[in-house]
């Protein structure tokens, strides 16, 4: 899952690169890189994490059944594309007419998925729908694209969940290996260019 986008720090240094030491100063092995320094005076304590606020929406039996069907059948290259929508419907997804889903597509929880009519979902696409993903009519989700509704609160020492739903408007195109992050509403007719990471609707091309 992904964290919230961070603003670049001040100064000309490239984010994630150490600045050159001033003359006469030497970097020692005890220096802590900025990326490892605690934020807000509190260090991260992953041992205190809890899934508070995240509701999976089905029993453990349903989750195990979907895990088995997804890996053994739904994602298989040999399964005809016309059979994937009925499988999703059997697990609670709302799937429209004329939907084409290719092999290798990963759906985290079908019961948190709504797809309109005449939607294309390409090979290797990943819909990480800890929360609801809604895809409108005539949308194309290209190969290896990612829609990720999950995230974490980076300012929380316990690194708690910070999830939010995603919607993709009618006629939109999420291109090859593009990533749509939690809480984004992709506008109707918009394009998310190949390889782009979208954290808000403003990041889409129209």
VENCORSUL-V753999 format. One record per residue. N is the residue number from 1. OMEGA is omega in radians with two decimals (999 if undefined). Layout:
n->N omega->OMEGA
n->N omega->OMEGA
This chain:
n->1 omega->-2.98
n->2 omega->3.06
n->3 omega->3.09
n->4 omega->3.14
n->5 omega->-3.11
n->6 omega->3.09
n->7 omega->3.13
n->8 omega->3.13
n->9 omega->-3.13
n->10 omega->3.04
n->11 omega->-3.04
n->12 omega->-3.08
n->13 omega->3.09
n->14 omega->-3.13
n->15 omega->3.12
n->16 omega->3.12
n->17 omega->3.10
n->18 omega->3.05
n->19 omega->3.12
n->20 omega->-3.13
n->21 omega->3.10
n->22 omega->-3.11
n->23 omega->3.12
n->24 omega->3.11
n->25 omega->3.12
n->26 omega->3.07
n->27 omega->-3.13
n->28 omega->-3.12
n->29 omega->-3.14
n->30 omega->3.11
n->31 omega->-3.13
n->32 omega->3.09
n->33 omega->-3.10
n->34 omega->-3.10
n->35 omega->-3.13
n->36 omega->-3.08
n->37 omega->3.13
n->38 omega->3.11
n->39 omega->3.02
n->40 omega->3.10
n->41 omega->-3.13
n->42 omega->3.10
n->43 omega->3.13
n->44 omega->-3.14
n->45 omega->-3.08
n->46 omega->3.10
n->47 omega->3.11
n->48 omega->-3.12
n->49 omega->2.98
n->50 omega->3.13
n->51 omega->-3.09
n->52 omega->3.10
n->53 omega->3.13
n->54 omega->-3.13
n->55 omega->-3.09
n->56 omega->2.97
n->57 omega->3.09
n->58 omega->-3.14
n->59 omega->3.10
n->60 omega->3.13
n->61 omega->3.09
n->62 omega->-3.12
n->63 omega->-3.14
n->64 omega->3.14
n->65 omega->3.14
n->66 omega->3.12
n->67 omega->-3.14
n->68 omega->-3.12
n->69 omega->-3.13
n->70 omega->-3.05
n->71 omega->-3.08
n->72 omega->-3.00
n->73 omega->-2.98
n->74 omega->-3.08
n->75 omega->-3.02
n->76 omega->-3.11
n->77 omega->-3.03
n->78 omega->-3.13
n->79 omega->3.11
n->80 omega->-3.08
n->81 omega->-3.09
n->82 omega->-3.11
n->83 omega->-3.10
n->84 omega->3.07
n->85 omega->3.10
n->86 omega->3.10
n->87 omega->3.12
n->88 omega->3.12
n->89 omega->3.14
n->90 omega->3.13
n->91 omega->2.96
n->92 omega->3.10
n->93 omega->3.04
n->94 omega->-3.03
n->95 omega->-3.11
n->96 omega->-3.11
n->97 omega->3.02
n->98 omega->-3.13
n->99 omega->3.13
n->100 omega->-3.14
n->101 omega->-3.08
n->102 omega->-3.09
n->103 omega->3.09
n->104 omega->3.13
n->105 omega->3.13
n->106 omega->3.06
n->107 omega->-3.06
n->108 omega->3.11
n->109 omega->-3.12
n->110 omega->-3.09
n->111 omega->3.05
n->112 omega->-3.10
n->113 omega->3.02
n->114 omega->-3.10
n->115 omega->-3.13
n->116 omega->-3.08
n->117 omega->3.01
n->118 omega->3.10
n->119 omega->3.06
n->120 omega->3.06
n->121 omega->-2.99
n->122 omega->-3.11
n->123 omega->3.02
n->124 omega->3.09
n->125 omega->-3.08
n->126 omega->3.07
n->127 omega->-3.10
n->128 omega->-2.97
n->129 omega->2.94
n->130 omega->2.98
n->131 omega->-3.03
n->132 omega->2.92
n->133 omega->3.12
n->134 omega->-3.14
n->135 omega->-3.08
n->136 omega->-3.10
n->137 omega->2.98
n->138 omega->3.09
n->139 omega->3.02
n->140 omega->3.00
n->141 omega->-2.99
n->142 omega->-3.06
n->143 omega->3.06
n->144 omega->3.02
n->145 omega->-3.08
n->146 omega->2.95
n->147 omega->-3.00
n->148 omega->3.13
n->149 omega->-3.07
n->150 omega->3.04
n->151 omega->3.12
n->152 omega->3.07
n->153 omega->-3.05
n->154 omega->3.13
n->155 omega->3.12
n->156 omega->3.08
n->157 omega->3.14
n->158 omega->3.08
n->159 omega->-3.08
n->160 omega->3.13
n->161 omega->3.02
n->162 omega->-3.03
n->163 omega->3.08
n->164 omega->-3.11
n->165 omega->3.10
n->166 omega->2.99
n->167 omega->3.10
n->168 omega->-3.03
n->169 omega->-3.06
n->170 omega->3.08
n->171 omega->-3.13
n->172 omega->3.11
n->173 omega->3.00
n->174 omega->-2.93
n->175 omega->-3.05
n->176 omega->3.04
n->177 omega->3.00
n->178 omega->-3.11
n->179 omega->3.07
n->180 omega->-3.05
n->181 omega->-3.05
n->182 omega->3.05
n->183 omega->-3.08
n->184 omega->2.97
n->185 omega->3.11
n->186 omega->-3.06
n->187 omega->3.07
n->188 omega->3.11
n->189 omega->-3.10
n->190 omega->3.04
n->191 omega->2.95
n->192 omega->-3.01
n->193 omega->-3.11
n->194 omega->3.06
n->195 omega->-3.11
n->196 omega->3.02
n->197 omega->-3.04
n->198 omega->3.12
n->199 omega->3.08
n->200 omega->3.14
n->201 omega->-3.14
n->202 omega->-3.12
n->203 omega->-3.12
n->204 omega->3.01
n->205 omega->-3.12
n->206 omega->999
